[in-house]
Amino acid sequence: MIYVELPDDRVRRLSFYLAMEEYVARHMDERDFFFMWQVEPSVIFGRNQLIENEVNLEFCRNRGIRTYRRKSGGGCVYADMKNIMFSYITSEENVGFTFNRYINMVVLVLNRLGVDARANGRNDIMIGDRKVSGNAFYKLPGRSVVHGTMLYDTDMENMVGSITPTDGKLLSKGVRSVRQRIALLKDHIGMDMDEFKLFVRDNLCKNRVTLTESDVSAVEHIERGYLSDDFIYGNNPRYTVTRRGRIEGVGEMEVRMELKNDIIKAVNIVGDYFLTGDMDSMLIAPLIGTRLTAEELTAALPRNTEDVVMNLSREELVKLLMSK
């Protein structure tokens, strides 16, 4: 695997590193790439999430915490200079294989440091019963991108406050609650952050490549898309009906529909689920013009909805659409 470096050490906006993943995926030809990055306090939410549902915008404004949307699914994440973000780009397109390979690589590195780490659930790495890393995935033509957190340390108050109410009692309680559910790597290894990053790089990568100034300019061009209001805030259709629920192995899903005479005219599906295929063409388009009955929904939807949303069966989606 090849480690990708920048020509200088300055800290950039989170959106730059998302664009850098995309640039590497689209323009660099080796099979596997990896790089690490850190950012000033930022919140990053999933492609299919509504910012107003996930982010405490007032808290973020007051604390100078920037907000960004990514192109992968999954939940809302807080990042700062005390933790490390990992990016893995590969030509392997099988979702399950890519995800498992990446997470197992990271777990093995932690094991080599004497950390009792293991993969858990759909996207987490655990130390004991506490989460130390959460990861997300998306596909580009001929490429797969996995990115995730590594909680070496973090500002707990910012982490909790940026995605929860700012009421003092709730914030205090939230910090205590979250701290009981997450592991900080600094408590489990005898390395400072720079030593840990060097260990990860040397254990995962055999070669290095440094982006040129021309490459950086191309990354910055891609970055503009991540900074646009349309991408960050999204364009949600008018809706008359909302269905929401949690599906085991899939995550939280909220379906918003505009109906006319029980015919679906517009639909939007948001949540912290993981996309593995093209939502617009494979799920949204078949639903438009379909009558809201279990029979017609089942006939309209593809049999293998797991190819679009990880672990989502057609039966579960129809059940959600028909729920009250």
Salt bridges, closest charged atoms under 4 A:
GLU5 OE2 - ARG201 NH1 3.78
GLU5 OE2 - ARG208 NH1 3.38
ASP8 OD1 - ARG10 NE 3.86
ASP8 OD2 - ARG12 NH2 3.04
GLU21 OE1 - HIS147 ND1 2.94
GLU22 OE2 - ARG26 NE 3.14
GLU22 OE1 - LYS71 NZ 2.99
ASP32 OD2 - ARG31 NE 3.52
ASP32 OD2 - ARG101 NH1 3.21
GLU92 OE1 - ARG31 NH2 3.86
ASP124 OD1 - LYS131 NZ 3.39
ASP153 OD2 - LYS186 NZ 3.16
GLU157 OE2 - ARG63 NH2 2.50
ASP187 OD2 - ARG179 NH2 3.07
ASP202 OD1 - ARG201 NH2 3.45
GLU223 OE2 - ARG13 NE 3.17
GLU252 OE2 - ARG246 NH1 3.62
GLU254 OE1 - ARG244 NE 3.31
GLU254 OE2 - ARG256 NE 2.58
GLU258 OE2 - ARG238 NH2 3.32
ASP272 OD2 - ARG122 NH2 3.68
GLU296 OE2 - ARG291 NE 3.97
